[in-house]
Amino acid sequence: MLADHLAQYTRALCYDDLPAPVVHEVKRRLLDSLGCAFGAWNAPPCSIARKLAQSANIPTGATLWGTAHKTLPELATFANGAMVRYLDFNDTYLAKEPAHPSDNIPAVIAAGETVHASGTRVIQSIALAYEIQCRLCDAAALRPKGWDHVTYGPISSALGAAKVMKLTEAQVRQAINLAAVANIALRQTRVGDLSMWKACAFSNAARNGLFAAQLARLGMTGPSPIFEGEKGFMKVVSGSFELPRLGGRPALDGASTPFKILDTYIKHFPVEYHAQTAVEAALALRAKLIEQEGPETIHTLSDVEIGSYAVAIEIIGRDPEKWRPATRETADHSFPYCVAAALMDGRLALPSFNDKRLADPALRKLMRHIRVIPLPDFDGVYPGTMPTRITATTAKGVTYSAHVDLPLGHPARPLSDRQIEEKFRRLASRRLGGTRLNRLIEFVWNLEQVKDIGTLMPLLKVTA
């Protein structure tokens, strides 16, 4: 049974099983996630989640990042996770089902804080959560059946939390049963005009995954077989699947399987991942247009064609709302908005999505000239590549184009450690002083030496 297999793997995985590049990648993802969180500090859904979490005062609980307040670990997971996710700037994995695996990190940190887990235990638990979620995404697509990708989240977060809390194999098995049975999420979260819930959907899933692990730790049991049963996960939600080989497990030839965290992507722009190559292509196209015809030509384009592939168009280039986004959540999931903003501004950053920019008449005018089409030569290339070709026609009838296959931050075009530090500083500098930023960066790069993850929390307290 799959739950037995996952429970055995969770218990068996050790820090020594993780190659040095995996350990280092966990640190990079933690630093990146913390930057995303502090960049979203004042966002409405994050403020709501934090206010709710502050209604419970639990001295032995988990810390709300940026504060000294301790609350129920599951509420801390929800609030901290909403911050990591809100900007749509945290990492991504694309397979049969997409994912943002760093969404698991707040659950692992919250659970780890309550049990005074070491840095090494946190590292292996984060690597485990990435492994489980990404392998599930490799195994079966949920989106075509109307379920959201966060449906896999309670399982991966439950296992990450179970690992950091040192649950027994029997307890881990029950955590899986409890996490999988009650947390099936609707894809409506990502259709049409997007709401605040987009930022909270996985943090809620992670909250429930941690809650399942806590219940299992105290002896609660859940229905089984949860995956293969008559009314189980495979029959009702995903369809039948086999889980690919898990990281670190040797194959018959003795070779070990690489860990999935190495195949995930860090974002260079704060937009839905399928728009990353579109933004790069738009910036390259803008440079050509300005060089050949001057900056004013951007405002007089008669036609802009975004050529992409089916999955990208389904997610960010199909709904009418993508041409008239009323919220940040919709705008950063909009091919026409992201491309128009990049063409006009020569950059795409957090201010690109504020209320004033969303309502800019010039930007809206340019968006009306944008078309999104599938290109036959892009059929079947995803997820190996994620190409976008943008073609623009000027008022003079001259055509220019730019094409990008893989975005910066993809494993084939990785961001350097220094670039990740720069992203972290850019996002967190308004909330944390310069000295604190330096200490926090040093803390994360030396995470394996930390004896209690709780010592991270004072470094996260905002200064304003």
N, C-alpha and C positions, 0 to 999 in steps of 0.2 A: 504494500500500500504506500502511496506517495507520502502521506503524513509520517509514516514510520521512517521512510527514507530521509525526509527532511529533518526529523528529530535526531536521527543517528548522525547525520552530517553536522548539525548544529552542535551537538555535544562533542563530536570528535575533532572539530576544527580547532587548531591551536595557533598561537601567535607565531610559533616557529615554522608553521606551514606557509606563512605569508612571505613571498619573495620581497627583497628590499624595494623594488619599484612599486609594489602594491602598498606597502607601508607608507612610502613617500606620497603616493597618490591619495591615500586617505587624508593625509595632512593637507595636501593642496585643496581637497574638496571641503574640508572643515574650514579652512581660511576663506575660501570662496563663499561658502554658505554664510559665515558670520558677516562678511562684507554685504552680501545681499540682504541679510536681516537688518542691519543698521541703516542701510539705504532706504528701507521701508518703515522705519521707526514710527513715523506719524501717519502712515496710510490708514484710511478709515477702517478697513476690516481688521487691521492689526491693533488699532486702538480699542476697538470693540472687544476683540478676543482678550486683550490684556486686562481691560476693565473687568470683564467677567471672571478671569482667573484671579484677580486681586480680591474678589469677594470671599475667597477661601484663604485662610491663613494657617499654614501647616509648617511649623518650625522644622520638622524632619522631612519636609517635602523637597520639591525641586524649584529652582530659581527661575523667575521670569527674567529672561535676558534683558540687560539694561537697567535692572532694578536690584534692590536688596530683598525683594519680597519672595517668600517661599510659599508655594501653593501645592495642591495635589499634582503629582507628576503628570497625570493625563491632561490636566488643564494647562500646565506649563508646556507640554508637548503641542497642544493645540495653538496656544498663543505664539510660542517661538517658531513653530512650523509655518504659521501664517506669514510671519516676517520673512522667513527664508524664501517663501514661494511668491510673495505678492508681486515683485517687480518682474517676474518671469525672466530672471537673470541667473537662476541657479542651473546646475548642470542637467544634462539630458541624455537619454538613451533611446534609440530608434530601432525597432525590430517589427515583428508582427503586431506588437502593441507598443506604443511609446511610453516613456516614463521619465520622471525627474528623480533619480534615485537618492539625491542628497536630501530629499524630503524625509528620508528615514532618520537622518542625523539627530533632530531634536528629540525623538523618542529614545534613542540610545543614550544621549547625554542626560536626559531627565531621569531615566532609570538608573544610569550609572552614578549620578549624583546621590541618589537615595541609598545606594549600597557602598558608597565610597570606592568606586571602581578605579583601578589604575589606568594610566594612559594606554598601556599595552592591551588591556582588556577592552577598552573603548575602541581602539584601532581594529582589533579582530572582529568586534561586534558590528562596526560600521561596514567593514569589508564583507562580512557575512550577509548583512541586509542588502547591500548592493548585489551580491551574487544571487540571492534568492529572487529578488524582484526582476533583475535582468533576465535570468533564466526562464522565469515564468513568461516574461514578455516575448522571449524567443519561441516559447512553446505554443502559445495560442493567442489569437487576436480576440479582444472583447468588443472593440468599437463596432464592428459590423452587426453585432447582436444587440446593440443599444446600451451596452454597459460602459462605464467610464474606466480609464486605465487605473484609477486609484483603487479599484476593486482588488488589485493585487497587493496594495499597500498594507492593509491590516496583517497580512501573512508575513511579509518581509519585516515590518516593524515589530511584530510580535516575536519573531525569531531573533532580531537584533537585541530587543529588550531581554528576552529569555537568556541569551548568551551573556550579556553583561551582568545579569542578576544570578548567574550560575544555576539555572534550573536543571533538574534531573531530566533524563531522557523522557521519562513518563510524563513529567510536567510539561515539557516542550511539546509533546504530542497533543496534549490537551489544549495548550495555548493555540496551536494551529487549528484544532477543531473549533474552538471558541471564536477565533479571529475570522475564520472563513465563513462561518454559518450566518453571521448577522450583519455583514457589512458590504452588501452589494450596492454599488453606486450607479446612478443613471447618467448616461452620456449627455443628457440635456444640459448639464453644466457647461459644455463647450459648444453649444449650438446657438446660432443667432446672436442676439445682443447679450454679451457676457456680463455677469453680475459679480458682486464681491465674493460670492461663494467660490469662484474659480481659485482664489488664493487660499481658501480654507478647506477645499475638498480633500486634499491629501493630509493636511494636518489633522482633520477629523478622522481619517482612516488610520493615521499613525496613533492618534489618541486611543482609538478603539483597539488597535493592536497591542499597545502597552497595557491597556485595561485587561485584555484577554490574558496576557502573561501574568499580570498580578493575580487574577482570579485562579489561574492554573497553579500558581505558586502556593495558594492557600488550599488547594485540593479540589477546586471546581472541575467538573468534567464536561466535555462537549460531545455532540453527536459524531458518530463515525460509522463507516468510512466517509469522511467529509468530502473527499474528492470523487471517489468511485461509486458512492452509494446510489441507491435507487432514485433519490431526489437530491443527490449531491451536486457539488460544484461543477463537475464535468457534464452531468446530464442537463442541468438547468442553465448554467452560466457560460461556460467556455467551450463546450464540446470536448470530445476525448482528445487527450494529448499525452505525450511522453516528455518528461523533463530532460533536457540535454544534460550531459555530464557536468557535474559541479566542479568548481575550481579547486585545484590541488589534488583531486582524486586521480590516481594513475590509471591510464588505459592499459589494455592487454599488453601493449608493447613496452610498458613501463614508463612512458612519457606522461607527465602530469598535465592537467588541463589549465590553461591560463585563467586567471580571475577576471571577471567581467568588468570590474571597475576600470581596468585598463582600456576597455572598449567604449567607455562613456565620454561625453563631450562637455567641455566647459564653454560657456557662452561669452562671446566677445561683444555682443550687442544685447540690450534688454528687450528682446522680442522673442516670440515663439520660434522654435528652432528652425522650422522650415523657411523662415524669413531671413535667416542669417546670410545665406548666399545671395538672396535678393538685395539685401542692404549693401553688401560688398559690391555687387554688380552695379547697383544704382550709384554708389560713390565713384566707381571707376568710370561709369558712363558720364556722370556729371563733369569729371575732370576733362574728358574728351570734348564735351560740348563747350565748356568754358574756353578750353585751349583753341578750339576751332572757330567759335562764333561769339564768345564773350558771355558774361554771367546773365545778361538779360534774356538770353535764348531759353533758359529754363522756364521762364514764365509764359513763353509763347509756343510751347510744344503742342502740336496738333494731335499727336497720337503717341501713347506709350503702351507697348505690349510687353506683358510679363509672361514669358514662356516657362512652364514648370511641369511637374509630374503629378499623377492623379492624387496621391495621398496629400501632398501639400495643398493642392487646389481644394480638396474636400474640407480641409481644416481651416485654411486662412484665405481662400480665394473664391468662395462659392456663394455664401449667404449675402443677401442684399445689404444687411447691416454692416458688412465690411467696407462698403462705400460711403457710409454715413455713421461712423462710430460715435457713440455718445459717451462712452466711458473709456478709461485707460485699458480696462480688461479687453474690450473689443478692439481698440486701436492696435495694441501690440500683437493681436491675432489677425491682422488685416494686411494682406499683400499690398493693396492700393495705398493704404495710409503709410506704411513703413517705407515704401518706395518713394512716394511723393515727398515725405518729410526728408528723406536722405537726399533726394535730388535738389530740393530747395535749400536745405541748410548746410549740406556738406558734412553732416554728422548725424548720428542718431544716439541720443543720450536720454537721461531721465527727464530733462525739461521738454523733450520732444513730445511728451504725453500729458503735459499739464492742461488744465481746462482752457486756457487762452489759446494754446496751440491747436487743440482739438477743434476749436470754433473758427480758426483762421480762414477767412473767405478765399484768400489766394490758394491756400493748401487744398481747400475743398474744390476749387475750380480745377486745379491740376488733376485731382483724383477723378473728376468726371471724364478726363481724357485717357484714363487707364483701363486697359483690358487685360484679363487673365485667361490664358489659353493653354491647353495641354499640347506638348510637342511630341510628335511620334518618336523622335530619336531619343526621348527620355523614358520611353516605356521600358519597364523592367530594370532600371538602373538603381532604384531605391531599394534598400538602404545603403547599398555599397557607395553610391554617391548621391548628392542632393543638389542637382544642378538647377541654376536659374539663368535664363538668357533674357536680358531686357533690351528691347529695341525701341528707339525713340525717333520720331519724325518731327523736324523743325517746321516753322511756318514757311520756310523757303523750300520745303519739300525734300530736304537732305536727311538721310537716315544714318543713325549711329547705333551701335550695339555694344554690349559688354556681357561676358559669360563667366560664371564662377561655378566650379563643380563641387568643391569641398570648402566649408567655412573655416576661418581661423578659430582654433579651439578644438577642432576635430582631432582624434588621435593621429591622423596622418599629417596634420598641421598644428601641433600642440602649442598652447601658450606656454611661455617659459615661466619659471618660478618668479622671476622678477616682474613679469607682466601680471601674474596673479596677485602679487603683493601690491602692485600699482592699482589694480582694480579694487582690492580690499581698501587701500588708503582712500581712494576716490569716493567710495561708497560710505565708509565709516568715519571719515575725518570730521564731519559735522557733529558727530555724537561722542567721539572719543578724542582726547587730547593727543598731541604728537608723541609724548613719552609713553602714554598708554598704548598707542598703536604699535610702537616698537616692541614693547614688552609682550603684547599679545601675539605679534608675529613670531617672536622668539619662543614663546610658550608653545605655539602650534608646531613649529619646526622641531621642537624637542619633546613632543608629546609622549614618546615611549619612555621618557625618564620621569614622568609625572606619577606620583604615588596615589593621588586622590584627585579625580576630575573636578571635584568641588572647588579646588583652588583656582579653577578658571573663572569662576563667577565674579569675583571682585574686579577682574580685569574688564569685564563686560559692562560695568555700570556706566551709564551715560553721564556726561558732564553737564548737559543742559537739557 
